[in-house]
Amino acid sequence: MAKFEKHIFVCGNQRPPGHPRGCCDPNGRAGLQKLFKQKLAERGLKGKVRANQSGCLDQCEHGPNLVVYPEAVWYGHVTLADVDEIIDSHIIGGKPVERLVLRDSC
């Protein structure tokens, strides 16, 4: 099996409601990760780009968050509405979505 060209790790950490550090997946549904997988497949990227749910990425105050490798671009405050833009601009086009990029905190 060939290596993936890119790998998206979507934080799936859960904490109790009201936790001071927040929570990236409060409903425990892995919604962001599932939507990334669906949208990548729709664009014919299955097998080239992998979207996995990760454990805590230790950027809770910026959650929901994710990181794209091999570039090590960190995104914060990501919503379901951002998935298409991240895929089209960054994953396909090579240009990170600047308004969501976490800087200096990672």
C-alpha atoms as a printed R data frame, in Angstrom:
    type eleno elety resid chain resno       x      y      z
1   ATOM     1    CA   MET     A     1   0.000  0.000  0.000
2   ATOM     2    CA   ALA     A     2   1.271  3.449 -0.908
3   ATOM     3    CA   LYS     A     3   1.741  6.138  1.707
4   ATOM     4    CA   PHE     A     4  -0.805  8.905  1.989
5   ATOM     5    CA   GLU     A     5   0.163 12.261  0.490
6   ATOM     6    CA   LYS     A     6  -1.472 14.099  3.381
7   ATOM     7    CA   HIS     A     7  -2.860 13.109  6.739
8   ATOM     8    CA   ILE     A     8  -5.509 15.078  8.638
9   ATOM     9    CA   PHE     A     9  -5.721 14.449 12.378
10  ATOM    10    CA   VAL     A    10  -9.004 15.752 13.808
11  ATOM    11    CA   CYS     A    11  -9.116 16.074 17.589
12  ATOM    12    CA   GLY     A    12 -11.816 13.875 19.062
13  ATOM    13    CA   ASN     A    13 -11.143 14.555 22.722
14  ATOM    14    CA   GLN     A    14 -14.164 14.625 25.010
15  ATOM    15    CA   ARG     A    15 -14.532 16.261 28.407
16  ATOM    16    CA   PRO     A    16 -17.463 16.774 30.748
17  ATOM    17    CA   PRO     A    17 -19.696 19.798 30.031
18  ATOM    18    CA   GLY     A    18 -18.327 22.996 31.536
19  ATOM    19    CA   HIS     A    19 -14.705 21.811 31.696
20  ATOM    20    CA   PRO     A    20 -12.436 24.900 31.782
21  ATOM    21    CA   ARG     A    21 -10.291 23.729 28.848
22  ATOM    22    CA   GLY     A    22 -13.224 23.016 26.574
23  ATOM    23    CA   CYS     A    23 -13.794 20.017 24.372
24  ATOM    24    CA   CYS     A    24 -13.233 19.351 20.656
25  ATOM    25    CA   ASP     A    25 -15.960 16.716 20.291
26  ATOM    26    CA   PRO     A    26 -18.593 17.448 22.946
27  ATOM    27    CA   ASN     A    27 -21.213 15.179 21.373
28  ATOM    28    CA   GLY     A    28 -18.834 12.258 20.811
29  ATOM    29    CA   ARG     A    29 -19.960 11.902 17.216
30  ATOM    30    CA   ALA     A    30 -16.684 12.535 15.364
31  ATOM    31    CA   GLY     A    31 -18.666 14.808 13.050
32  ATOM    32    CA   LEU     A    32 -15.698 16.730 11.642
33  ATOM    33    CA   GLN     A    33 -13.671 13.621 10.921
34  ATOM    34    CA   LYS     A    34 -16.604 11.855  9.278
35  ATOM    35    CA   LEU     A    35 -17.365 14.864  7.090
36  ATOM    36    CA   PHE     A    36 -13.704 15.132  6.035
37  ATOM    37    CA   LYS     A    37 -13.746 11.451  5.021
38  ATOM    38    CA   GLN     A    38 -16.963 11.905  3.050
39  ATOM    39    CA   LYS     A    39 -15.788 15.052  1.248
40  ATOM    40    CA   LEU     A    40 -12.362 13.585  0.462
41  ATOM    41    CA   ALA     A    41 -14.011 10.519 -1.075
42  ATOM    42    CA   GLU     A    42 -16.359 12.724 -3.131
43  ATOM    43    CA   ARG     A    43 -13.306 14.455 -4.596
44  ATOM    44    CA   GLY     A    44 -11.567 11.180 -5.447
45  ATOM    45    CA   LEU     A    45  -8.929 11.583 -2.742
46  ATOM    46    CA   LYS     A    46  -9.577  8.339 -0.876
47  ATOM    47    CA   GLY     A    47  -6.249  6.534 -0.642
48  ATOM    48    CA   LYS     A    48  -4.311  9.774 -1.172
49  ATOM    49    CA   VAL     A    49  -5.444 11.772  1.855
50  ATOM    50    CA   ARG     A    50  -6.389 10.223  5.177
51  ATOM    51    CA   ALA     A    51  -8.617 11.828  7.826
52  ATOM    52    CA   ASN     A    52  -8.316 10.234 11.259
53  ATOM    53    CA   GLN     A    53  -9.810 11.120 14.594
54  ATOM    54    CA   SER     A    54  -7.007 11.685 17.079
55  ATOM    55    CA   GLY     A    55  -6.773 11.899 20.801
56  ATOM    56    CA   CYS     A    56  -6.189 15.240 22.469
57  ATOM    57    CA   LEU     A    57  -3.967 17.575 20.434
58  ATOM    58    CA   ASP     A    58  -3.475 19.807 23.523
59  ATOM    59    CA   GLN     A    59  -4.931 22.893 21.857
60  ATOM    60    CA   CYS     A    60  -8.265 22.643 23.662
61  ATOM    61    CA   GLU     A    61  -8.817 26.375 24.002
62  ATOM    62    CA   HIS     A    62  -8.776 26.601 20.178
63  ATOM    63    CA   GLY     A    63 -11.063 23.648 19.555
64  ATOM    64    CA   PRO     A    64 -12.377 22.051 17.590
65  ATOM    65    CA   ASN     A    65  -8.933 21.723 16.064
66  ATOM    66    CA   LEU     A    66  -6.977 19.608 13.618
67  ATOM    67    CA   VAL     A    67  -3.527 19.329 12.093
68  ATOM    68    CA   VAL     A    68  -2.562 18.529  8.499
69  ATOM    69    CA   TYR     A    69   0.674 16.653  7.786
70  ATOM    70    CA   PRO     A    70   3.242 16.607  6.297
71  ATOM    71    CA   GLU     A    71   3.021 20.410  6.430
72  ATOM    72    CA   ALA     A    72   2.179 20.495 10.167
73  ATOM    73    CA   VAL     A    73  -0.464 23.184  9.622
74  ATOM    74    CA   TRP     A    74  -2.668 23.547 12.694
75  ATOM    75    CA   TYR     A    75  -6.254 24.752 12.426
76  ATOM    76    CA   GLY     A    76  -8.484 25.976 15.237
77  ATOM    77    CA   HIS     A    77 -12.147 26.780 15.783
78  ATOM    78    CA   VAL     A    78 -12.998 24.564 12.810
79  ATOM    79    CA   THR     A    79 -16.675 23.997 12.019
80  ATOM    80    CA   LEU     A    80 -18.451 21.656  9.640
81  ATOM    81    CA   ALA     A    81 -18.898 24.652  7.334
82  ATOM    82    CA   ASP     A    82 -15.078 24.974  7.026
83  ATOM    83    CA   VAL     A    83 -14.419 21.451  5.728
84  ATOM    84    CA   ASP     A    84 -14.948 22.182  2.014
85  ATOM    85    CA   GLU     A    85 -12.727 25.268  2.175
86  ATOM    86    CA   ILE     A    86  -9.907 23.407  3.944
87  ATOM    87    CA   ILE     A    87 -10.043 20.589  1.398
88  ATOM    88    CA   ASP     A    88 -10.295 22.817 -1.673
89  ATOM    89    CA   SER     A    89  -7.827 25.499 -0.599
90  ATOM    90    CA   HIS     A    90  -5.248 23.522  1.387
91  ATOM    91    CA   ILE     A    91  -5.500 19.834  0.592
92  ATOM    92    CA   ILE     A    92  -6.061 20.294 -3.157
93  ATOM    93    CA   GLY     A    93  -4.752 23.816 -3.767
94  ATOM    94    CA   GLY     A    94  -1.790 23.821 -1.378
95  ATOM    95    CA   LYS     A    95  -2.820 27.095  0.310
96  ATOM    96    CA   PRO     A    96  -3.713 26.904  4.016
97  ATOM    97    CA   VAL     A    97  -6.906 28.652  5.114
98  ATOM    98    CA   GLU     A    98  -5.237 31.555  6.915
99  ATOM    99    CA   ARG     A    99  -8.270 32.651  8.957
100 ATOM   100    CA   LEU     A   100  -8.255 29.258 10.730
101 ATOM   101    CA   VAL     A   101  -4.497 28.681 11.076
102 ATOM   102    CA   LEU     A   102  -3.197 28.568 14.650
103 ATOM   103    CA   ARG     A   103   0.046 30.444 15.063
104 ATOM   104    CA   ASP     A   104   2.574 30.494 17.902
105 ATOM   105    CA   SER     A   105   0.349 28.478 20.215
106 ATOM   106    CA   CYS     A   106   1.202 25.073 18.797
